[in-house]
Amino acid sequence: MEAAEELFCRRGFKDTSVREIAAAAGCNVAAINYYFGGKEKLYVAVWGRWLEQMREARIDAIRRIMSGDGQRSLETLLESYARTFVEPLAAEERLHQRQGCSRFVELMVREMVDPHLPTDMFVREMVSPVMVVLSEAVETLCPWLEPSVVPHVILSVVGQLVHAIAVRQMFGRCDDCDVPRLDLEQMVQHIVRFSAAGIRGYANGERK
């Protein structure tokens, strides 16, 4: 799976063959077909490992915030969620010790451009379970929001995080370009402040 993940990130799904994966992993093609049932299912297994890890990290972070009455706030909830969102990128940068090197982000960008996963996999494995827990938390901390508005609020935060990570990855490849170097910590703090202000502004607008 490690060898497949690295090749899928570097070359994409279409340009990576089972034979190349087997060579990189030091095994034979028959072993891959036996254990995974082919390249498509191996790709799904690679993603499934990432999605499980991210789902549990996000849900645990939300529950930790909501269980601490003294520190519960919209800002702490958003910050905790944002940090678990960007942590895979931060962890891989620490591992590889160079900016912009993230297998997960590369995998995500490639999948967004040229999708090969089952259409419901993201929703079933991560989006829906996290959305349920995060919606309950937002409704608890922001009782003035109509329940129908809460999914819009959450998707707005997610959209900012996804876009910022993708842009950061793209900028990291432009050594000679005059583009800003997006710091992860500053990015999280900005999204938290911007989103919290927007949510409260939305609430004030609803009251009028």
PLY file of the C-alpha trace (Angstrom):
ply
format ascii 1.0
element vertex 208
property float x
property float y
property float z
element edge 207
property int vertex1
property int vertex2
end_header
0.00 0.00 0.00
2.87 2.39 0.75
4.44 1.73 -2.66
1.10 2.11 -4.42
0.33 5.35 -2.60
3.66 6.88 -3.56
3.25 5.93 -7.23
-0.38 7.08 -7.39
0.71 10.44 -5.98
3.69 10.82 -8.28
2.23 9.51 -11.54
-1.54 9.40 -11.09
-3.89 6.44 -11.24
-3.93 5.95 -15.02
-0.16 6.14 -15.50
0.64 3.70 -12.69
0.61 0.00 -13.54
0.23 -2.98 -11.24
3.57 -4.23 -12.48
5.27 -0.98 -11.39
3.61 -1.17 -7.97
4.76 -4.77 -7.55
8.32 -3.85 -8.50
8.38 -0.93 -6.05
6.93 -3.08 -3.27
9.24 -6.02 -3.93
6.42 -8.47 -4.56
4.80 -10.08 -7.61
1.71 -9.02 -9.54
-0.17 -12.14 -8.46
0.15 -11.10 -4.80
-1.46 -7.72 -5.49
-4.31 -9.32 -7.40
-4.78 -11.94 -4.70
-4.86 -9.56 -1.72
-6.52 -6.55 -3.33
-8.26 -7.78 -6.47
-6.50 -5.42 -8.88
-5.34 -1.83 -9.20
-8.79 -0.26 -8.73
-9.40 -1.97 -5.40
-5.86 -1.24 -4.26
-6.47 2.45 -4.99
-9.68 2.31 -2.93
-7.78 0.61 -0.09
-5.12 3.35 -0.11
-7.82 5.99 0.16
-9.77 4.01 2.74
-6.80 4.10 5.10
-6.53 7.88 4.78
-10.27 8.44 5.18
-10.52 6.31 8.32
-7.59 8.12 9.92
-8.98 11.57 9.10
-12.56 10.71 10.08
-11.60 9.45 13.53
-9.22 12.36 14.16
-11.89 14.94 13.30
-14.66 13.30 15.28
-12.40 12.83 18.33
-11.31 16.48 18.17
-14.92 17.70 18.04
-15.95 15.51 20.97
-12.99 16.64 23.07
-13.97 20.28 22.60
-17.64 19.66 23.36
-16.83 17.68 26.51
-14.91 20.60 28.05
-17.53 23.06 29.31
-14.99 25.64 30.43
-13.33 26.04 27.03
-16.24 25.47 24.68
-16.66 28.21 22.12
-17.24 28.59 18.41
-13.59 29.58 17.94
-12.18 26.57 19.81
-14.46 24.24 17.87
-13.47 25.70 14.50
-9.78 25.75 15.42
-9.80 22.14 16.58
-11.57 21.04 13.41
-9.28 23.08 11.15
-6.17 21.68 12.80
-7.27 18.08 12.28
-8.04 19.02 8.67
-4.54 20.30 7.93
-2.65 17.86 10.20
-1.98 15.25 7.46
-0.19 17.96 5.48
1.75 19.22 8.51
2.74 15.69 9.56
4.12 14.81 6.15
6.04 18.08 5.93
7.68 17.28 9.25
8.44 13.77 8.04
10.00 14.84 4.75
11.51 18.04 6.19
10.73 20.18 3.18
7.86 22.51 2.42
5.13 21.39 0.09
5.88 17.66 0.19
2.60 15.94 1.03
1.54 12.65 -0.47
-1.98 13.02 0.86
-2.54 16.46 -0.67
-1.06 15.31 -3.97
-3.39 12.31 -3.90
-6.37 14.52 -3.10
-5.62 17.01 -5.88
-5.22 14.23 -8.44
-8.50 12.63 -7.36
-10.32 15.97 -7.62
-9.02 16.51 -11.16
-9.34 12.91 -12.37
-11.65 10.93 -10.04
-11.43 7.14 -9.79
-13.03 6.42 -6.41
-16.60 5.14 -6.02
-18.86 8.19 -6.17
-20.24 7.71 -2.66
-17.00 6.78 -0.89
-16.11 10.23 0.46
-19.66 10.83 1.66
-20.08 7.39 3.20
-16.64 7.04 4.78
-15.96 10.55 6.04
-18.24 13.44 5.08
-21.48 12.08 6.49
-20.14 10.76 9.85
-18.18 13.96 10.50
-21.05 16.18 9.37
-23.41 14.59 11.92
-21.07 15.20 14.87
-19.97 18.68 13.74
-23.56 19.77 13.03
-24.60 18.83 16.55
-21.67 20.82 17.97
-22.42 23.93 15.87
-26.12 23.79 16.79
-25.18 23.56 20.48
-22.75 26.51 20.35
-24.86 28.62 17.95
-28.49 28.05 19.02
-29.59 31.10 17.02
-28.81 29.36 13.72
-31.61 27.59 11.92
-30.77 23.88 11.48
-31.08 24.26 7.70
-28.25 26.83 7.74
-25.76 24.67 9.65
-24.69 22.49 6.67
-24.00 25.66 4.66
-21.84 27.00 7.48
-19.84 23.77 7.72
-19.35 23.44 3.96
-18.13 27.04 3.84
-15.40 26.26 6.39
-14.48 23.03 4.58
-14.32 24.89 1.27
-11.87 27.43 2.68
-9.64 24.70 4.09
-9.62 22.59 0.91
-8.91 25.60 -1.30
-6.18 26.99 0.96
-4.40 23.61 1.12
-4.59 23.11 -2.64
-3.29 26.62 -3.34
-0.51 26.18 -0.79
0.55 22.97 -2.51
0.53 24.69 -5.90
2.50 27.71 -4.64
5.05 25.39 -3.05
6.07 24.19 -6.51
6.84 27.71 -7.80
10.33 28.45 -6.50
10.84 31.37 -8.86
7.33 32.82 -8.73
6.38 35.91 -6.76
3.64 34.22 -4.72
2.99 34.19 -0.96
4.20 31.25 1.11
1.15 30.23 3.11
2.04 29.31 6.69
-0.17 26.55 8.11
-0.60 28.18 11.51
-1.49 31.56 10.03
-3.85 29.89 7.59
-5.73 28.10 10.38
-5.98 31.24 12.50
-7.29 33.29 9.58
-9.94 30.74 8.62
-11.08 30.43 12.24
-11.40 34.20 12.73
-12.97 34.80 9.33
-15.47 31.94 9.72
-16.46 32.77 13.30
-17.11 36.39 12.34
-19.10 35.27 9.30
-21.21 32.86 11.34
-22.01 35.53 13.91
-22.74 38.03 11.15
-25.08 35.50 9.56
-26.84 35.12 12.92
-27.24 38.88 13.32
-28.73 39.05 9.85
-31.21 36.30 10.70
-32.38 38.16 13.80
-33.21 41.22 11.72
0 1
1 2
2 3
3 4
4 5
5 6
6 7
7 8
8 9
9 10
10 11
11 12
12 13
13 14
14 15
15 16
16 17
17 18
18 19
19 20
20 21
21 22
22 23
23 24
24 25
25 26
26 27
27 28
28 29
29 30
30 31
31 32
32 33
33 34
34 35
35 36
36 37
37 38
38 39
39 40
40 41
41 42
42 43
43 44
44 45
45 46
46 47
47 48
48 49
49 50
50 51
51 52
52 53
53 54
54 55
55 56
56 57
57 58
58 59
59 60
60 61
61 62
62 63
63 64
64 65
65 66
66 67
67 68
68 69
69 70
70 71
71 72
72 73
73 74
74 75
75 76
76 77
77 78
78 79
79 80
80 81
81 82
82 83
83 84
84 85
85 86
86 87
87 88
88 89
89 90
90 91
91 92
92 93
93 94
94 95
95 96
96 97
97 98
98 99
99 100
100 101
101 102
102 103
103 104
104 105
105 106
106 107
107 108
108 109
109 110
110 111
111 112
112 113
113 114
114 115
115 116
116 117
117 118
118 119
119 120
120 121
121 122
122 123
123 124
124 125
125 126
126 127
127 128
128 129
129 130
130 131
131 132
132 133
133 134
134 135
135 136
136 137
137 138
138 139
139 140
140 141
141 142
142 143
143 144
144 145
145 146
146 147
147 148
148 149
149 150
150 151
151 152
152 153
153 154
154 155
155 156
156 157
157 158
158 159
159 160
160 161
161 162
162 163
163 164
164 165
165 166
166 167
167 168
168 169
169 170
170 171
171 172
172 173
173 174
174 175
175 176
176 177
177 178
178 179
179 180
180 181
181 182
182 183
183 184
184 185
185 186
186 187
187 188
188 189
189 190
190 191
191 192
192 193
193 194
194 195
195 196
196 197
197 198
198 199
199 200
200 201
201 202
202 203
203 204
204 205
205 206
206 207
